């Protein structure tokens, strides 16, 4: 018997995956086998001080330093072998990401992905394949890996609401883009004289409350003109959780139902066209609020883009 033994194989370095959307930057450090080692997220407003225009190049110098501070926890991470980035938030955000990477790992190899004609088992049906957003592309790759050989409708609720129809063989046949829940609410406030501007922070918790809960929190708007009676004290019947008796709840619920109606119609039409069940996969920052209004079966998966980036990195 030989007295020597082979040295253990060194593990390949992990990948740093970065999903830069219009509102947030999400990241994960993933081992070569796909297991997640660390993860985190940053809002654009915490990095730039201006959530309304994350892609404003004029804010880049100050934002670069702020982003490096925002990702200070990267200092505790093992050194990645490479960074894989999906960025749909513009040049200034790209500069912030580069600044943070350079601050922690100067010279780190990085790849900003673009949509392709075919990759990781997904075929791109767009007329101009690279015009498809990289986040949507990576999300479809992640969804197909999570639910292989199933027809899918993928709904992502972010700044924009996007839908992608994916056949069981991985062919992306097309999609839809609409204003997201928060963008709908903000648009109402900015383009009407009397409606308030609501953001997600203010609107969360206003959906699906009972009539008694609405009365308790509605304040002056809940007081009826006749004798100052509230709706409940006047004996008004409850009209369902989505019929609100104050303006903020009306906006929040109305915009959530608009989102839900779009998703349910697209899902029903797709099933009719394909003559088979279609799994509805939902994700995104407003998924909780919109899915509260959905009346169709759905599966939630909040890391589709990062999952897709991991597969792209592994196969490249």
Secondary structure, DSSP 8 states (H G I E B T S, - for coil): --S-----------EEEEEE-SSEEEEEEE-TTS-EEEEEEEEHHHHHS-GGGTT-GGGHHHHHHHHHHHTGGGGGS---SEEEEEE-S-HHHHHHHHHHHHHHSTT--EEE----SEETTEEE--SSGGGS-HHHHHHHHHHHHHTTT--EEEEEESSEEEEEEE-TTSEEEEEEEEE-HHHHHHHHHHSSSSS----HHHHTT-TT--HHHHHHHHGGGGB-TTTT-BTTTTT-----TTS-SSHHHHHHHHHHHHHHHHHHHHHHHHHHHHTS--EEEEESTTHHHHHTT--S--EE-TTHHHHHHHHHHHH-
